[in-house]
């Protein structure tokens, strides 16, 4: 699996607000850490057992992170850097992740250290037709005291295959690898 992380803190880079709501389509943020039953309200989780399991894992009490937003899709638009897989399809997802501990959400160095450890751990994973990228971005956290700027991570995962079904299989193999790596790091960080 190809694994990398990057920092995207420029003025034109993506940002997130937590909590968030889209009045146009009714989608909104659910705190799955405090309300695991809200997982049933996430449309993407209803369409993918693998994503549902991942969201359950990263929002468990043992995890140092929690999800804020997600999506999944298939595409035959292969980027030049993805041509190394030599196939025509990819199946992808993203999950926005935030640290659960409030103070950790505002610690840039803590985010970067976590991503360095996570990518190092995942680079030891078996070679499969998949790629994971973690992007450290700005987040605006809305609290009772007002809005406070902090950070979050967008986790992209792609599986590659000759057709959509085979690409989805590779994605489905890679997603638990990331979930397990996050579990391992969460256990380490809880001991610190």
ZAKE-375724 format. One record per atom (N, C-alpha, C): x, y, z. Coordinates in nm, 2 decimals, decimal comma. Layout:
+--------+--------+--------+
!      x !      y !      z !
+--------+--------+--------+
!      X !      Y !      Z !
...
+--------+--------+--------+
//
This chain:
+--------+--------+--------+
!      x !      y !      z !
+--------+--------+--------+
!   0,09 !  -0,12 !   0,00 !
!   0,00 !   0,00 !   0,00 !
!   0,09 !   0,12 !   0,00 !
!   0,06 !   0,22 !  -0,09 !
!   0,13 !   0,35 !  -0,09 !
!   0,07 !   0,44 !   0,02 !
!   0,15 !   0,50 !   0,10 !
!   0,10 !   0,58 !   0,21 !
!   0,18 !   0,71 !   0,22 !
!   0,11 !   0,82 !   0,25 !
!   0,18 !   0,95 !   0,26 !
!   0,09 !   1,04 !   0,34 !
!   0,15 !   1,15 !   0,39 !
!   0,08 !   1,25 !   0,45 !
!   0,13 !   1,39 !   0,41 !
!   0,05 !   1,49 !   0,42 !
!   0,09 !   1,63 !   0,38 !
!   0,02 !   1,73 !   0,47 !
!   0,07 !   1,85 !   0,47 !
!   0,01 !   1,95 !   0,55 !
!  -0,05 !   2,05 !   0,45 !
!  -0,18 !   2,08 !   0,46 !
!  -0,25 !   2,18 !   0,38 !
!  -0,31 !   2,29 !   0,46 !
!  -0,23 !   2,39 !   0,49 !
!  -0,28 !   2,50 !   0,57 !
!  -0,29 !   2,64 !   0,50 !
!  -0,28 !   2,63 !   0,37 !
!  -0,29 !   2,76 !   0,29 !
!  -0,43 !   2,82 !   0,29 !
!  -0,44 !   2,94 !   0,25 !
!  -0,56 !   3,01 !   0,25 !
!  -0,67 !   2,95 !   0,15 !
!  -0,62 !   2,88 !   0,05 !
!  -0,71 !   2,82 !  -0,05 !
!  -0,74 !   2,67 !  -0,02 !
!  -0,67 !   2,62 !   0,08 !
!  -0,69 !   2,48 !   0,11 !
!  -0,82 !   2,45 !   0,19 !
!  -0,87 !   2,33 !   0,18 !
!  -1,00 !   2,29 !   0,24 !
!  -0,99 !   2,31 !   0,39 !
!  -1,10 !   2,35 !   0,45 !
!  -1,12 !   2,36 !   0,59 !
!  -1,25 !   2,29 !   0,63 !
!  -1,27 !   2,27 !   0,76 !
!  -1,39 !   2,20 !   0,81 !
!  -1,44 !   2,28 !   0,93 !
!  -1,57 !   2,27 !   0,95 !
!  -1,63 !   2,32 !   1,08 !
!  -1,69 !   2,21 !   1,15 !
!  -1,67 !   2,20 !   1,28 !
!  -1,73 !   2,10 !   1,36 !
!  -1,80 !   2,17 !   1,48 !
!  -1,93 !   2,15 !   1,49 !
!  -2,02 !   2,07 !   1,41 !
!  -2,05 !   2,14 !   1,28 !
!  -2,10 !   2,07 !   1,18 !
!  -2,14 !   2,12 !   1,05 !
!  -2,28 !   2,08 !   1,01 !
!  -2,34 !   2,15 !   0,92 !
!  -2,47 !   2,11 !   0,87 !
!  -2,49 !   2,17 !   0,73 !
!  -2,55 !   2,09 !   0,64 !
!  -2,58 !   2,13 !   0,51 !
!  -2,73 !   2,15 !   0,50 !
!  -2,78 !   2,27 !   0,51 !
!  -2,93 !   2,29 !   0,51 !
!  -2,99 !   2,24 !   0,37 !
!  -2,91 !   2,24 !   0,27 !
!  -2,97 !   2,21 !   0,14 !
!  -3,01 !   2,06 !   0,13 !
!  -2,93 !   1,97 !   0,18 !
!  -2,97 !   1,83 !   0,17 !
!  -2,99 !   1,76 !   0,30 !
!  -2,99 !   1,84 !   0,41 !
!  -3,02 !   1,78 !   0,54 !
!  -2,91 !   1,70 !   0,60 !
!  -2,80 !   1,69 !   0,53 !
!  -2,68 !   1,61 !   0,60 !
!  -2,62 !   1,70 !   0,71 !
!  -2,57 !   1,63 !   0,81 !
!  -2,51 !   1,71 !   0,92 !
!  -2,41 !   1,62 !   0,99 !
!  -2,34 !   1,69 !   1,08 !
!  -2,25 !   1,62 !   1,17 !
!  -2,32 !   1,54 !   1,28 !
!  -2,27 !   1,42 !   1,30 !
!  -2,32 !   1,34 !   1,42 !
!  -2,20 !   1,30 !   1,50 !
!  -2,20 !   1,32 !   1,63 !
!  -2,09 !   1,28 !   1,71 !
!  -2,11 !   1,13 !   1,75 !
!  -2,04 !   1,05 !   1,67 !
!  -2,05 !   0,90 !   1,68 !
!  -1,98 !   0,85 !   1,81 !
!  -1,89 !   0,93 !   1,86 !
!  -1,82 !   0,90 !   1,98 !
!  -1,92 !   0,90 !   2,10 !
!  -2,00 !   1,00 !   2,11 !
!  -2,09 !   1,01 !   2,22 !
!  -2,23 !   0,94 !   2,19 !
!  -2,26 !   0,92 !   2,06 !
!  -2,39 !   0,86 !   2,02 !
!  -2,36 !   0,76 !   1,91 !
!  -2,31 !   0,64 !   1,95 !
!  -2,28 !   0,54 !   1,85 !
!  -2,40 !   0,50 !   1,76 !
!  -2,52 !   0,51 !   1,82 !
!  -2,64 !   0,47 !   1,74 !
!  -2,67 !   0,57 !   1,62 !
!  -2,61 !   0,68 !   1,62 !
!  -2,62 !   0,78 !   1,51 !
!  -2,56 !   0,72 !   1,39 !
!  -2,48 !   0,62 !   1,40 !
!  -2,42 !   0,56 !   1,28 !
!  -2,52 !   0,51 !   1,18 !
!  -2,64 !   0,48 !   1,23 !
!  -2,75 !   0,44 !   1,14 !
!  -2,80 !   0,56 !   1,06 !
!  -2,76 !   0,68 !   1,09 !
!  -2,81 !   0,80 !   1,02 !
!  -2,71 !   0,85 !   0,92 !
!  -2,59 !   0,78 !   0,90 !
!  -2,49 !   0,81 !   0,81 !
!  -2,52 !   0,73 !   0,68 !
!  -2,56 !   0,80 !   0,57 !
!  -2,60 !   0,73 !   0,45 !
!  -2,49 !   0,64 !   0,39 !
!  -2,36 !   0,69 !   0,39 !
!  -2,25 !   0,61 !   0,34 !
!  -2,23 !   0,48 !   0,41 !
!  -2,25 !   0,48 !   0,54 !
!  -2,24 !   0,36 !   0,63 !
!  -2,34 !   0,26 !   0,59 !
!  -2,46 !   0,30 !   0,55 !
!  -2,56 !   0,21 !   0,51 !
!  -2,53 !   0,14 !   0,38 !
!  -2,44 !   0,20 !   0,30 !
!  -2,41 !   0,14 !   0,17 !
!  -2,28 !   0,06 !   0,17 !
!  -2,21 !   0,06 !   0,29 !
!  -2,08 !  -0,01 !   0,29 !
!  -2,05 !  -0,06 !   0,43 !
!  -2,05 !  -0,19 !   0,44 !
!  -2,02 !  -0,26 !   0,57 !
!  -1,88 !  -0,22 !   0,61 !
!  -1,79 !  -0,22 !   0,52 !
!  -1,65 !  -0,19 !   0,55 !
!  -1,64 !  -0,05 !   0,61 !
!  -1,70 !   0,05 !   0,55 !
!  -1,70 !   0,19 !   0,60 !
!  -1,77 !   0,19 !   0,74 !
!  -1,88 !   0,12 !   0,75 !
!  -1,95 !   0,12 !   0,88 !
!  -1,86 !   0,07 !   0,99 !
!  -1,79 !  -0,04 !   0,96 !
!  -1,69 !  -0,10 !   1,06 !
!  -1,58 !   0,00 !   1,09 !
!  -1,53 !   0,07 !   0,99 !
!  -1,42 !   0,16 !   1,01 !
!  -1,47 !   0,28 !   1,11 !
!  -1,59 !   0,33 !   1,07 !
!  -1,65 !   0,44 !   1,16 !
!  -1,67 !   0,39 !   1,30 !
!  -1,72 !   0,27 !   1,31 !
!  -1,74 !   0,21 !   1,45 !
!  -1,61 !   0,21 !   1,53 !
!  -1,50 !   0,17 !   1,46 !
!  -1,37 !   0,15 !   1,52 !
!  -1,31 !   0,29 !   1,56 !
!  -1,31 !   0,38 !   1,47 !
!  -1,24 !   0,51 !   1,50 !
!  -1,32 !   0,59 !   1,60 !
!  -1,45 !   0,56 !   1,61 !
!  -1,53 !   0,64 !   1,71 !
!  -1,55 !   0,56 !   1,84 !
!  -1,48 !   0,45 !   1,86 !
!  -1,49 !   0,37 !   1,98 !
!  -1,42 !   0,45 !   2,09 !
!  -1,46 !   0,41 !   2,22 !
!  -1,39 !   0,48 !   2,33 !
!  -1,24 !   0,46 !   2,33 !
!  -1,19 !   0,35 !   2,27 !
!  -1,05 !   0,32 !   2,28 !
!  -0,97 !   0,41 !   2,18 !
!  -1,04 !   0,47 !   2,08 !
!  -0,97 !   0,55 !   1,98 !
!  -0,95 !   0,69 !   2,02 !
!  -0,83 !   0,75 !   1,99 !
!  -0,80 !   0,89 !   2,02 !
!  -0,86 !   0,99 !   1,92 !
!  -0,91 !   0,93 !   1,81 !
!  -0,98 !   1,02 !   1,71 !
!  -1,13 !   0,98 !   1,70 !
!  -1,20 !   1,07 !   1,62 !
!  -1,34 !   1,04 !   1,59 !
!  -1,36 !   1,10 !   1,45 !
!  -1,47 !   1,05 !   1,39 !
!  -1,50 !   1,10 !   1,25 !
!  -1,59 !   1,22 !   1,26 !
!  -1,58 !   1,30 !   1,15 !
!  -1,66 !   1,42 !   1,14 !
!  -1,74 !   1,42 !   1,01 !
!  -1,69 !   1,35 !   0,91 !
!  -1,76 !   1,35 !   0,78 !
!  -1,70 !   1,24 !   0,69 !
!  -1,77 !   1,19 !   0,59 !
!  -1,72 !   1,08 !   0,51 !
!  -1,79 !   1,08 !   0,38 !
!  -1,73 !   1,01 !   0,28 !
!  -1,80 !   0,98 !   0,15 !
!  -1,72 !   0,86 !   0,09 !
!  -1,79 !   0,80 !  -0,01 !
!  -1,72 !   0,69 !  -0,09 !
!  -1,77 !   0,70 !  -0,23 !
!  -1,69 !   0,65 !  -0,33 !
!  -1,72 !   0,66 !  -0,47 !
!  -1,63 !   0,57 !  -0,55 !
!  -1,67 !   0,54 !  -0,67 !
!  -1,59 !   0,47 !  -0,77 !
!  -1,56 !   0,56 !  -0,89 !
!  -1,45 !   0,54 !  -0,95 !
!  -1,41 !   0,62 !  -1,07 !
!  -1,32 !   0,55 !  -1,16 !
!  -1,33 !   0,58 !  -1,29 !
!  -1,23 !   0,53 !  -1,39 !
!  -1,14 !   0,64 !  -1,43 !
!  -1,13 !   0,75 !  -1,35 !
!  -1,04 !   0,86 !  -1,38 !
!  -0,91 !   0,84 !  -1,30 !
!  -0,82 !   0,78 !  -1,36 !
!  -0,69 !   0,75 !  -1,30 !
!  -0,59 !   0,86 !  -1,32 !
!  -0,54 !   0,92 !  -1,21 !
!  -0,44 !   1,03 !  -1,22 !
!  -0,30 !   0,97 !  -1,26 !
!  -0,22 !   1,06 !  -1,31 !
!  -0,08 !   1,01 !  -1,35 !
!  -0,01 !   0,93 !  -1,24 !
!  -0,02 !   0,98 !  -1,12 !
!   0,06 !   0,92 !  -1,01 !
!  -0,01 !   0,78 !  -0,97 !
!  -0,13 !   0,76 !  -1,02 !
!  -0,19 !   0,63 !  -0,99 !
!  -0,17 !   0,52 !  -1,09 !
!  -0,11 !   0,56 !  -1,20 !
!  -0,08 !   0,47 !  -1,31 !
!   0,01 !   0,36 !  -1,28 !
!   0,08 !   0,37 !  -1,16 !
!   0,17 !   0,26 !  -1,12 !
!   0,10 !   0,14 !  -1,09 !
!  -0,03 !   0,15 !  -1,06 !
!  -0,11 !   0,03 !  -1,03 !
!  -0,15 !  -0,05 !  -1,16 !
!  -0,14 !   0,02 !  -1,28 !
!  -0,17 !  -0,04 !  -1,40 !
!  -0,31 !  -0,10 !  -1,43 !
!  -0,41 !  -0,03 !  -1,37 !
!  -0,55 !  -0,07 !  -1,38 !
!  -0,63 !   0,05 !  -1,42 !
!  -0,76 !   0,02 !  -1,45 !
!  -0,85 !   0,13 !  -1,51 !
!  -0,94 !   0,18 !  -1,40 !
!  -0,96 !   0,12 !  -1,29 !
!  -1,06 !   0,17 !  -1,19 !
!  -1,00 !   0,19 !  -1,05 !
!  -1,07 !   0,28 !  -0,98 !
!  -1,03 !   0,30 !  -0,84 !
!  -1,16 !   0,31 !  -0,76 !
!  -1,16 !   0,27 !  -0,64 !
!  -1,27 !   0,28 !  -0,54 !
!  -1,22 !   0,36 !  -0,43 !
!  -1,28 !   0,47 !  -0,39 !
!  -1,22 !   0,56 !  -0,29 !
!  -1,32 !   0,60 !  -0,18 !
!  -1,26 !   0,65 !  -0,08 !
!  -1,34 !   0,71 !   0,03 !
!  -1,25 !   0,82 !   0,10 !
!  -1,32 !   0,91 !   0,17 !
!  -1,25 !   1,00 !   0,26 !
!  -1,33 !   0,99 !   0,39 !
!  -1,25 !   1,01 !   0,50 !
!  -1,31 !   1,03 !   0,63 !
!  -1,23 !   1,14 !   0,70 !
!  -1,31 !   1,24 !   0,74 !
!  -1,25 !   1,35 !   0,82 !
!  -1,24 !   1,31 !   0,96 !
!  -1,12 !   1,32 !   1,02 !
!  -1,09 !   1,27 !   1,16 !
!  -1,04 !   1,39 !   1,24 !
!  -1,09 !   1,39 !   1,37 !
!  -1,05 !   1,49 !   1,46 !
!  -1,01 !   1,42 !   1,59 !
!  -0,91 !   1,48 !   1,66 !
!  -0,88 !   1,42 !   1,79 !
!  -1,00 !   1,44 !   1,88 !
!  -1,02 !   1,34 !   1,97 !
!  -1,13 !   1,34 !   2,06 !
!  -1,11 !   1,43 !   2,18 !
!  -0,98 !   1,43 !   2,23 !
!  -0,95 !   1,52 !   2,35 !
!  -0,95 !   1,67 !   2,30 !
!  -1,03 !   1,75 !   2,36 !
!  -1,05 !   1,89 !   2,31 !
!  -0,91 !   1,96 !   2,30 !
!  -0,83 !   1,95 !   2,40 !
!  -0,70 !   2,03 !   2,39 !
!  -0,61 !   1,98 !   2,27 !
!  -0,62 !   1,85 !   2,24 !
!  -0,54 !   1,79 !   2,13 !
!  -0,58 !   1,85 !   1,99 !
!  -0,70 !   1,90 !   1,98 !
!  -0,75 !   1,95 !   1,85 !
!  -0,68 !   2,08 !   1,81 !
!  -0,61 !   2,14 !   1,90 !
!  -0,54 !   2,27 !   1,87 !
!  -0,39 !   2,26 !   1,87 !
!  -0,34 !   2,13 !   1,87 !
!  -0,20 !   2,11 !   1,88 !
!  -0,15 !   2,06 !   1,75 !
!  -0,08 !   2,15 !   1,67 !
!  -0,03 !   2,12 !   1,54 !
!   0,07 !   2,01 !   1,55 !
!   0,17 !   2,03 !   1,64 !
!   0,28 !   1,93 !   1,65 !
!   0,22 !   1,79 !   1,69 !
!   0,12 !   1,78 !   1,77 !
!   0,06 !   1,66 !   1,80 !
!   0,00 !   1,59 !   1,68 !
!  -0,07 !   1,67 !   1,60 !
!  -0,13 !   1,61 !   1,48 !
!  -0,02 !   1,56 !   1,38 !
!   0,09 !   1,64 !   1,37 !
!   0,19 !   1,60 !   1,27 !
!   0,26 !   1,47 !   1,33 !
!   0,29 !   1,47 !   1,46 !
!   0,36 !   1,35 !   1,51 !
!   0,27 !   1,23 !   1,49 !
!   0,14 !   1,24 !   1,52 !
!   0,05 !   1,13 !   1,50 !
!   0,05 !   1,08 !   1,35 !
!   0,05 !   1,17 !   1,26 !
!   0,05 !   1,13 !   1,12 !
!   0,18 !   1,07 !   1,08 !
!   0,29 !   1,12 !   1,13 !
!   0,42 !   1,05 !   1,11 !
!   0,42 !   0,91 !   1,16 !
!   0,37 !   0,89 !   1,28 !
!   0,37 !   0,75 !   1,33 !
!   0,27 !   0,66 !   1,25 !
!   0,16 !   0,72 !   1,22 !
!   0,06 !   0,64 !   1,14 !
!   0,11 !   0,60 !   1,01 !
!   0,17 !   0,69 !   0,93 !
!   0,22 !   0,66 !   0,80 !
!   0,34 !   0,56 !   0,81 !
!   0,42 !   0,58 !   0,91 !
!   0,53 !   0,48 !   0,93 !
!   0,48 !   0,34 !   0,96 !
!   0,38 !   0,33 !   1,04 !
!   0,32 !   0,20 !   1,07 !
!   0,25 !   0,14 !   0,95 !
!   0,18 !   0,22 !   0,87 !
!   0,11 !   0,17 !   0,75 !
!   0,21 !   0,14 !   0,64 !
!   0,33 !   0,20 !   0,64 !
!   0,43 !   0,17 !   0,53 !
!   0,48 !   0,03 !   0,55 !
!   0,45 !  -0,03 !   0,67 !
!   0,50 !  -0,17 !   0,70 !
!   0,39 !  -0,27 !   0,65 !
!   0,27 !  -0,22 !   0,61 !
!   0,16 !  -0,31 !   0,57 !
!   0,20 !  -0,39 !   0,44 !
!   0,13 !  -0,50 !   0,42 !
!   0,16 !  -0,57 !   0,29 !
!   0,14 !  -0,49 !   0,17 !
!   0,20 !  -0,53 !   0,06 !
!   0,19 !  -0,46 !  -0,07 !
!   0,06 !  -0,50 !  -0,13 !
!  -0,03 !  -0,41 !  -0,14 !
!  -0,16 !  -0,43 !  -0,21 !
!  -0,19 !  -0,31 !  -0,30 !
!  -0,28 !  -0,33 !  -0,39 !
!  -0,32 !  -0,22 !  -0,48 !
!  -0,41 !  -0,12 !  -0,42 !
!  -0,35 !  -0,04 !  -0,33 !
!  -0,42 !   0,06 !  -0,26 !
!  -0,33 !   0,18 !  -0,22 !
!  -0,39 !   0,29 !  -0,20 !
!  -0,31 !   0,41 !  -0,15 !
!  -0,39 !   0,48 !  -0,04 !
!  -0,31 !   0,53 !   0,06 !
!  -0,37 !   0,61 !   0,17 !
!  -0,30 !   0,74 !   0,18 !
!  -0,38 !   0,85 !   0,19 !
!  -0,32 !   0,98 !   0,21 !
!  -0,39 !   1,05 !   0,33 !
!  -0,31 !   1,12 !   0,41 !
!  -0,36 !   1,19 !   0,52 !
!  -0,32 !   1,33 !   0,51 !
!  -0,42 !   1,42 !   0,51 !
!  -0,40 !   1,56 !   0,49 !
!  -0,43 !   1,64 !   0,62 !
!  -0,33 !   1,71 !   0,67 !
!  -0,35 !   1,79 !   0,79 !
!  -0,41 !   1,92 !   0,75 !
!  -0,53 !   1,96 !   0,80 !
!  -0,59 !   2,08 !   0,76 !
!  -0,65 !   2,16 !   0,88 !
!  -0,70 !   2,28 !   0,85 !
!  -0,75 !   2,37 !   0,95 !
!  -0,90 !   2,33 !   0,97 !
!  -0,94 !   2,34 !   1,10 !
!  -1,08 !   2,32 !   1,14 !
!  -1,12 !   2,43 !   1,23 !
!  -1,25 !   2,47 !   1,22 !
!  -1,31 !   2,57 !   1,31 !
!  -1,40 !   2,49 !   1,40 !
!  -1,36 !   2,49 !   1,53 !
!  -1,44 !   2,41 !   1,63 !
!  -1,54 !   2,51 !   1,69 !
!  -1,67 !   2,48 !   1,69 !
!  -1,77 !   2,57 !   1,75 !
!  -1,80 !   2,51 !   1,89 !
!  -1,77 !   2,59 !   1,99 !
!  -1,79 !   2,55 !   2,13 !
!  -1,89 !   2,65 !   2,19 !
!  -1,92 !   2,63 !   2,32 !
!  -2,01 !   2,72 !   2,39 !
!  -1,94 !   2,86 !   2,41 !
!  -1,81 !   2,86 !   2,40 !
!  -1,74 !   2,99 !   2,42 !
!  -1,72 !   3,06 !   2,29 !
!  -1,76 !   3,00 !   2,18 !
!  -1,74 !   3,06 !   2,05 !
!  -1,66 !   2,97 !   1,95 !
!  -1,61 !   3,02 !   1,85 !
!  -1,54 !   2,94 !   1,75 !
!  -1,39 !   2,95 !   1,78 !
!  -1,32 !   2,83 !   1,77 !
!  -1,18 !   2,83 !   1,80 !
!  -1,11 !   2,75 !   1,68 !
!  -1,00 !   2,81 !   1,63 !
!  -0,93 !   2,75 !   1,52 !
!  -0,84 !   2,63 !   1,57 !
!  -0,85 !   2,52 !   1,49 !
!  -0,76 !   2,41 !   1,53 !
!  -0,73 !   2,33 !   1,40 !
!  -0,72 !   2,20 !   1,42 !
!  -0,68 !   2,11 !   1,31 !
!  -0,76 !   1,99 !   1,30 !
!  -0,76 !   1,92 !   1,18 !
!  -0,82 !   1,79 !   1,16 !
!  -0,75 !   1,72 !   1,05 !
!  -0,78 !   1,60 !   1,02 !
!  -0,71 !   1,52 !   0,92 !
!  -0,82 !   1,47 !   0,82 !
!  -0,79 !   1,49 !   0,69 !
!  -0,87 !   1,42 !   0,59 !
!  -0,80 !   1,29 !   0,55 !
!  -0,86 !   1,18 !   0,57 !
!  -0,80 !   1,05 !   0,53 !
!  -0,86 !   1,00 !   0,40 !
!  -0,78 !   1,00 !   0,29 !
!  -0,83 !   0,94 !   0,17 !
!  -0,77 !   0,80 !   0,15 !
!  -0,86 !   0,71 !   0,10 !
!  -0,81 !   0,57 !   0,07 !
!  -0,87 !   0,53 !  -0,06 !
!  -0,78 !   0,48 !  -0,14 !
!  -0,82 !   0,43 !  -0,28 !
!  -0,77 !   0,28 !  -0,29 !
!  -0,86 !   0,20 !  -0,35 !
!  -0,83 !   0,06 !  -0,39 !
!  -0,83 !   0,06 !  -0,54 !
!  -0,74 !  -0,01 !  -0,61 !
!  -0,73 !  -0,01 !  -0,75 !
!  -0,76 !  -0,15 !  -0,81 !
!  -0,82 !  -0,16 !  -0,92 !
!  -0,85 !  -0,29 !  -0,98 !
!  -0,89 !  -0,27 !  -1,13 !
!  -0,90 !  -0,39 !  -1,20 !
!  -0,94 !  -0,39 !  -1,34 !
!  -1,08 !  -0,34 !  -1,36 !
!  -1,16 !  -0,36 !  -1,26 !
!  -1,30 !  -0,31 !  -1,28 !
!  -1,34 !  -0,25 !  -1,14 !
!  -1,46 !  -0,20 !  -1,13 !
!  -1,51 !  -0,14 !  -1,01 !
!  -1,51 !  -0,24 !  -0,89 !
!  -1,56 !  -0,36 !  -0,92 !
!  -1,57 !  -0,46 !  -0,81 !
!  -1,43 !  -0,49 !  -0,76 !
!  -1,33 !  -0,51 !  -0,84 !
!  -1,20 !  -0,55 !  -0,80 !
!  -1,13 !  -0,43 !  -0,72 !
!  -1,16 !  -0,31 !  -0,77 !
!  -1,11 !  -0,19 !  -0,70 !
!  -1,17 !  -0,19 !  -0,56 !
!  -1,30 !  -0,21 !  -0,55 !
!  -1,36 !  -0,21 !  -0,42 !
!  -1,31 !  -0,32 !  -0,32 !
!  -1,28 !  -0,43 !  -0,37 !
!  -1,22 !  -0,54 !  -0,29 !
!  -1,08 !  -0,49 !  -0,23 !
!  -1,00 !  -0,43 !  -0,31 !
!  -0,87 !  -0,38 !  -0,26 !
!  -0,89 !  -0,27 !  -0,16 !
!  -0,99 !  -0,18 !  -0,18 !
!  -1,02 !  -0,08 !  -0,08 !
!  -1,07 !  -0,15 !   0,05 !
!  -1,15 !  -0,25 !   0,03 !
!  -1,20 !  -0,32 !   0,15 !
!  -1,09 !  -0,39 !   0,23 !
!  -0,99 !  -0,43 !   0,16 !
!  -0,87 !  -0,50 !   0,23 !
!  -0,79 !  -0,39 !   0,30 !
!  -0,77 !  -0,28 !   0,24 !
!  -0,69 !  -0,17 !   0,30 !
!  -0,75 !  -0,10 !   0,42 !
!  -0,88 !  -0,08 !   0,42 !
!  -0,95 !   0,00 !   0,52 !
!  -0,93 !  -0,06 !   0,66 !
!  -0,94 !  -0,19 !   0,68 !
!  -0,91 !  -0,25 !   0,82 !
!  -0,76 !  -0,23 !   0,86 !
!  -0,67 !  -0,23 !   0,76 !
!  -0,53 !  -0,20 !   0,79 !
!  -0,51 !  -0,07 !   0,86 !
!  -0,58 !   0,03 !   0,81 !
!  -0,58 !   0,17 !   0,86 !
!  -0,65 !   0,17 !   1,00 !
!  -0,76 !   0,11 !   1,01 !
!  -0,83 !   0,10 !   1,14 !
!  -0,74 !   0,04 !   1,24 !
!  -0,68 !  -0,07 !   1,21 !
!  -0,59 !  -0,14 !   1,31 !
!  -0,47 !  -0,05 !   1,35 !
!  -0,42 !   0,02 !   1,25 !
!  -0,30 !   0,11 !   1,28 !
!  -0,35 !   0,22 !   1,37 !
!  -0,47 !   0,28 !   1,35 !
!  -0,52 !   0,38 !   1,44 !
!  -0,54 !   0,32 !   1,58 !
!  -0,59 !   0,20 !   1,59 !
!  -0,61 !   0,13 !   1,72 !
!  -0,48 !   0,12 !   1,79 !
!  -0,37 !   0,08 !   1,72 !
!  -0,24 !   0,06 !   1,78 !
!  -0,19 !   0,19 !   1,83 !
!  -0,20 !   0,30 !   1,75 !
!  -0,15 !   0,43 !   1,80 !
!  -0,23 !   0,48 !   1,91 !
!  -0,36 !   0,46 !   1,91 !
!  -0,44 !   0,50 !   2,02 !
!  -0,40 !   0,44 !   2,15 !
!  -0,37 !   0,31 !   2,14 !
!  -0,33 !   0,24 !   2,26 !
!  -0,19 !   0,29 !   2,31 !
!  -0,10 !   0,33 !   2,22 !
!   0,03 !   0,39 !   2,26 !
!   0,01 !   0,52 !   2,33 !
!  -0,08 !   0,60 !   2,26 !
!  -0,10 !   0,74 !   2,31 !
!  -0,17 !   0,75 !   2,44 !
!  -0,26 !   0,65 !   2,47 !
!  -0,33 !   0,64 !   2,60 !
!  -0,24 !   0,61 !   2,71 !
!  -0,12 !   0,55 !   2,68 !
!  -0,02 !   0,51 !   2,78 !
!   0,07 !   0,63 !   2,82 !
!   0,07 !   0,73 !   2,73 !
!   0,16 !   0,85 !   2,75 !
!   0,11 !   0,94 !   2,86 !
+--------+--------+--------+
//
